[in-house]
Every structure is written in C-alpha cells, then in structure tokens.
C-alpha cells in the first residue's frame, strides 16, 4: 500500500505485541455442530485461547454434557439447542447470540455437515434438499443473519468447515462434494465483498479425521488401507489438528488472510501421482 492511501478495514495485528496476536481474550464466537468431533475440538481450542464461546447442537443431552464439562473447567461458554437446517431455528439462534454478546460477534464457525452416499441416479429430491440445507444453506444463511453482529465487532472472522471432497474428486457421492465446493467459493466471494467491513472469510478442508462419523467408514479395513496409502503422512488426522487451523484463521495473527481455503489432509491433495512408499 502506498503511503498516504486510506486503509480499508481493520488491521487486527497493528501495533500489537506478539502475545496479543496469538490469543483471543475477550473475543466472542459462535460454533455450530459443537458437541462432537471437529466441532467440539474447535470449541475447546477457542476457549483455550481465551474466547467466549456460544455452542449449538441439535441434541440437548449432548449439549448439556459438554457445557457442564467446559464450565467445570472454568471457561466462559454459553449454548442452546438449534437445528440450523431450519430458518426459524437459525433466526432464533442468532437472536440468542446477539443478546448474549451484546450485539457483537467476533467469530462464526460454520461446522455443521453430513453426508448420504449413493450412486448419483439413486438420489431423491429429498436427499438433495436435505444435503444442501445441512451443508450449504445453513452456513450461507447464518453468514447473512450474523452479518450485523460481525460488522459491529469491527474486525471479525468467519470460518466454514468444508472438505477435500470440495477440492478433488472422491468416492463420497455427488451432492456432498458439490456443497463443499460451493462453501469454498462462498469464502472467496464473501472474503472480497465483506473485507470493507473488517470481516474475513475463509474455509478449511479436512481429509479423513478421527471422528465418530469417519470411524463408521474406516471400519472397513480395505478402505482404511486405501486411505492411508493415499496420504503422505500415513495416518488419519485428529480433530484438534483441524481445530488449531480454524483457530489460527480467527486470530489477529492471521489478519491479512481472507478468501482462502486451507486443506488439512496430511498431504493427500498434494501427492497426485507422487509414488508413496513406506
């Protein structure tokens, strides 16, 4: 930037100490799908960095169990049940977050996602609607609804939890990868459109991660071996390895990163035809 040019947006790291760039004290966050796997790890990573987190999930029992665990560790955490595939539930969720955090939100993590794997010709209209409403529409509408809160924060971050299925061809059906590719493109467009408001938007794309959903698929030894054989690091990822990348994109330390997609895949998408040998 040339001297004398007016700056647009907010540089979160400007004049800050190294320590301040790597913490989230007094920052507020909303995490969807927050009680299991990657979502739970993200909540715990943000809490560990000092953020105040509002967690949502569909299961009341799972939510209360997690809230009690987090509060018992002394963290500032709130939460409510919400089905973010439904508009009235999304509207109510954002209203509750606004009331809890006084009309401002620093971080939004869209983590909800699911898959139904079928041959393409076997998908029904209901399958299509269900997968798009869960994986894509929920994130798109929450971004819209939370926009006033994110803008009021002055310098905020959205992170969409996508998948490498949105980056490369995979045997996971057709609709799920379509949704994830759209999430990545949404981050690019919103990263540009909302930069002037100080809102950064990025996505992360994990490969197979050790979560309850993935364990069902990886229980097939032949399939597991094929996955490991395509992964240079020769192992399945851990939820905290996704959570730490999400947290980085929310930190002041990443204040010049927006509109990007980061793959968290042990080298899978980089390997191509590179011969992997033990």
PyMOL commands that set and color helices and strands:
alter all, ss='L'
color gray80, all
select helices_A, chain A and resi 18-21+37-48+60-72+87-100+120-122+125-153+164-166+175-193+195-197+212-218+221-229+239-250+252-254+268-271
alter helices_A, ss='H'
color red, helices_A
select strands_A, chain A and resi 28-31+52-57+77-81+107-110+156-161+199-206+261-264
alter strands_A, ss='S'
color yellow, strands_A
deselect
rebuild
show_as cartoon
